[in-house]
Amino acid sequence: MNDVVAIDVLVPALVLAILGWVVPQLLAKIMPEGVAALVAIGVLSLLILLVLATLTFALLYAVRGHEVQNMAFLAALFLFGRAGLLSAIIWAPVVAISTANLPRHWTKETW
């Protein structure tokens, strides 16, 4: 029972939380400094994390032995997209904190 909780709950939650921190940091390296870019980084990070979370749940579903390729596309998108959206309770606050931390490292623009 403890292994199931660790593998099925804690590991994906930890991976998504880490990605929630890393994605805005990586986007900040390629985006310019400024408030408009900061908003764009936040929105792009949320969209990227939603896609990554959806793919994570599809991968976990496939690893458990279920046949993902036999599912109808819209049914799979709804099932895994909903799971990815529900997981936002874990990674969305991390994205917000990571994005809010970015202006501390600005050298050209001021907040």
Secondary structure, 3 states (H helix, E strand, C coil): CHHHHHHHHHHHHHHHHHHHHHHHHHHHHHCCCCHHHHHHHHHHHHHHHHHHHHHHHHHHHHHCCCCCCCCCHHHHHHHHHHHHHHCHHHHHHHHHHHHHHHHHHCCCCCC
